[in-house]
Amino acid sequence: MKSEHNNWVLRGLYIILIARLGLAWIAFAHPERSITVDSVGYLELADGIRLSGRFEATEYLESARTPGYPLFLAVVQAICGEHIGPIVLVHLLITALTAWLLYRCGKILEAERVGLAAAWLYVLNPNSLFWSLTVLTETLFALLLILSFYTFLLAYDRMRLRWFALSGLLLGMSTLVRPIGLYLIPLWALFILLVLRSSRGFIRALKFMTIFLVAALFLVLYWQTRNYVLKGSFSLSTITEVTFSRYIAADTLAEALSIDREEALDIILQTPDIMATSFHVIRQYPLSFMRVTIRGVARTALGTEAGTWMRVVFDKHYSGSGLLTALIRVDLKGIMEGLSMRVQAEEGPLGVLLLFWGVAYSIALYALVALGLVRVFRTDRPLNRWILVFLLISAVYLILIPLASGDARFRVPAAPLLALLGGLAWLPYPSLDE
């Protein structure tokens, strides 16, 4: 009976995933909606790869961007042409594959309903869905991340070096899509050592960890060496420095001086040493830095940006009401005023509906994550506890790392991990297993 119920739930999931592919018509009919400021740079780099076989564009793009996503775009365009529509369709297929991998992760953990719940939680996530309609890196990164985790589970189940190597290689590939993956490599390697040490012995665990690290760092070190030879800098990307000065330091200065961010950025850029000035701003205004960081992390954690969703899907302008800011600050008066403005706005009920979907989903997701934590620690399987800690630390890292520059789309990379954590709320108690 339970198996038949799961089959119906799985069939429903497949139907929804297939239906979601129809959203690609938006990009085929209105490709301009899928293009953001960052998209232009990725497409320019993809053109360089496709037309000349070289990673070349402006000096900024060559230094700040990594080759993973432009290479992906170049391959899609080489096969399907230069229209934006096929890229978005492939993005939607990627989200379907991500959902299926979440289901398979649950199966490997011997809890099919955990996988089903995780897949449904991911599919119902408006943030992941709507950002997949744009030409940005987050969707591909999320797939590679959960694929790396899935192959790790296979490696643990089969204890084969090649699976650990494949897991590491996939994590390295994700880092070439979004550099934030770099710090996950040592974290995941340490996790492998800790999990396997007690069951397989320290020496064997060390061997598995080493092969994982070598595979993960292979592509990363290659790209860093390339940057050193061509640019004189042994770094993966300069995007961290750019984000720190242009967003984090600028937001901090704007908060401290009560000016807008563009004006604060102009002040920083006019100094001879931009990075030194940026660090000085953080040291001089620590409280302002803490305030903008808390707001940035809250924006990422909330994962709701109805303005971009409205533009991409409906091509409607979303007038700001300050509602999300009021929610983040727990400003009751601001919340009521924002709701009033939202209802009276020109986009009508659509804006309210999307905003409600995003906020309600996030509240439910984090509640399920908390319940999943309780469930895991009431089971008798140490592996589930390790996996919970591992997924939780990885997801928290991905949400925190943007700091003050946080935005809803930066939660997309963590979405599969959060969905799997939420799915653990359906983990059966031992008594039910009996």
DADA-V61309 format. One record per helix or strand of 3 or more residues. SS is the DSSP state (H for helix, E for strand). FROM is the first residue (numbers start at 1). TO is the last residue. If there is no record, write none. Layout:
ss=SS from=FROM to=TO
ss=SS from=FROM to=TO
This chain:
ss=H from=2 to=29
ss=H from=31 to=34
ss=H from=37 to=52
ss=H from=59 to=64
ss=H from=67 to=80
ss=H from=84 to=108
ss=H from=112 to=123
ss=H from=126 to=131
ss=H from=138 to=158
ss=H from=161 to=177
ss=H from=179 to=200
ss=H from=202 to=231
ss=H from=239 to=257
ss=H from=261 to=269
ss=H from=274 to=284
ss=H from=286 to=302
ss=H from=306 to=314
ss=H from=323 to=329
ss=H from=332 to=344
ss=H from=349 to=377
ss=H from=382 to=400
ss=H from=403 to=405
ss=H from=408 to=426
ss=H from=430 to=433
